[in-house]
């Protein structure tokens, strides 16, 4: 708390000094000669000002020295807690100033003209300086002349952790990517050039995402399915509210970002691992998107070892929509992981190359599904500000719920849920048990996946484009993967499980990056449907599954989509956007006008038929049961605002 008596005393002192200066200016020279040492001579002037850092925070305790141009006089003072300094009793003429503070560069100002009975204002800015904590004496605006007065010089230092970071070297050859220029244009990358606020200890981060979406299928329950970005139709919704940031001190690192809004519900429901064992992991983890801690080693160009929940860039796009070229990405991004839970090592052997291995619980999972964890990594190479190559790999993980019963102590005894319900024929109706394929031991099924991307900027006007084109770039991503073991095969047989997909986006910026238009899309071919998002039919989740959209080995699924997006970016911290997306599926999948919610709301368990039991011969829901309205096509249009500080 600021000491009110101190402020009052300083105000009184300033008023008295001003009155004394005015009186002195009217008195004859003989009276001035007989006045005490505290009076300001009528023939003298002053220099006043405020000392701040680059963030306009006051600097306390700095030494301000004034030297007369002819070397005939020197004066010095200390800046106050408010950064204010005052040098009085200066003979008229040319003077120079020097400001010195601990640990920061010296600042000088030359050729200041001092006028009799007036104060010349000169504010000084010092990079990386000590920040003062309390307000104080007001200083007249630059260019104004006032009677000379002395300012109090109380020194209050703020702890080093709350000071602004030291400025980066002019020619930084150590920090990763510091020498390649601006890369905020890249897909999946935040575009601001510097933090709004920063200290040596903490860099805050705030994100907000609000949208309005409309499915042209007009589902009566307002539910959009098959996306990890778009969820409700015909409504304003808050998708993300996140608060947190990066902590960094003495090589110790930590990052935390909360997660509220739609993401807090829609992301956990796609992780089935929390149904393994006890404790409610979905509620334990749902309200943050990142929480990790570790240590930075000064090895080569940097080595970080972190543990906790960290974001995944499989699929190139960022988990956070502010960073992306479109709001709804294609399937190879939307259907692949947004986060991992485990151990991450980031090593920069050169300034342009990052090698990042992971040891994680599984494929976007809070817990481990079976006996083996997932292992993967990323190789990222950015040689300049126009090219980015990123390679993501994943293997070993056993990322399926084990539905086997352990009859007679033998793992792999078949129960109904483990019988492949495709009739041994990929073209058979969903859910049928007729001529079922070989049983599966999901505890032994392993997953592998490769995700590779290239981002290229092929035109840059370098600020000379005027209202026309300022940049042009594209991103291309290809994914391939499969599941194998436990009765499942990658490439053949009735129990085939694999994935192949691509996406391509092209973006053009206009009017010095004020506007941008992106067009693109992609496809996925996923026999076995293991990377298809379980539609929330009757409240279904990845853990429950649904009899209305089964996801069994060999069952075919081919989907493709395209997006057209317009963004308006008046500031680095805000994006207004509008977008249209068309999506097609080889089987009924998208929510139609009848929706995916039973009359009166969710009924019974999500894994059961609504209105009756399954047919004992086919295992399909009976004809008299309620059925969701699923369509093969969908168009979603929307708009919204994204903010990131």
Order of alpha helices (4+ residues) and beta strands (2+ residues): alpha-alpha-beta-beta-beta-beta-beta-beta-beta-beta-beta-beta-beta-alpha-alpha-beta-beta-alpha-beta-beta-beta-beta-beta-beta-beta-beta-beta-beta-beta-beta-beta
